[in-house]
Amino acid sequence: MKRLITLLIITTAAFNLPANASELDSLKQKLQVTSDSLKGPIYTQIAAQYLGYDTVATRRMKYYFQTEALNYTMLALHSYSAYNDTLGLRTSFNALAKVYRSQRKFSQAKWFILQSNTISRQRNDTLNIIASLVELAAIKSDIKDYKLSMRDLNDALNLSLKTHDPKKESIVQVGFAELYRKMNDYDKAAIAIKRHEFLDDSLNQATVDSIAQVNVAKTIEIKKKDSILAKKKVYTSNNKRRPMLRSAKSATFPSSSLLLLSSSL
C-alpha cells in the first residue's frame, strides 16, 4: 500500500509540474551527457525548480517537491564538496536550510544556515553574512528563542550600518518586524516596517535620480554630437561653394591681359 501511495504521488506530480516542466526535463537529460565535475550546477538548477514548492496546491505535492529539492540539493552538495566549490556549497546550504525550516526541522535548518554564514565570513561577503544572520534569527524565533534571535539581528544591523548600505539595513528591518510580531510587540514591529519602507523609498528615489542624471548626461552628449555634426555640415557646404565661386569669378571677369588687348583694338 505504501508503494502504491508513493507511485500515485509521483504520477500526480508528473501532471502537476510547473510551466517550466520542459526545462526540468531538459536539465535531467543534460545530466546524462555531463561529466561529474560539471554536474553540481545542473543539480542546483533542478533543485531550484522544486524549491518553488510554496506555489503547489496540495500538501502531498508540496511534500514531493520538498523531497526532490532535498535530493537534488544533496547531490549538488556532494559534487561541490568534491571540487571545493565554496559558492556552490553556500547555495546548497541555503536551499537545505529553507526546506528544513519549512518542514519545521529546525535543528537541521539552523546547522545548514550556520555553514552558509561561515563560508560568507571566510569570503568577507558582508551581504550574505547579513542574509544568513537574518535567516538564522528567523529560525531561532520559530522555536521562540527570541533573545538569541534578537542578538543575530543586532549583529546584522551593526554590519549594515558599518558598511553604510541602506539596502542591507532594509533587509534587517524586515527581520526585526517579523520577530516583534512573534513577540506580540506590534508597536515595535510597526516602527521596523516604517524604517524598512523609508529606506526602500530612499533607495527608489536614489535610483530615479541616478537614471535622471544619466539621461541628462546623454542629452548633453547628444546635443554636443548634433552641434559637431551641424558644424561639419556647414564646413562641408562652404568648401563645396568655394570652388564654384572661384569658377564663377573666372568666367565673369576676364584676365587683365585680355582687357588690355581689347582696349588696344
Disulfide bonds with the S-S distance in Angstrom:
none
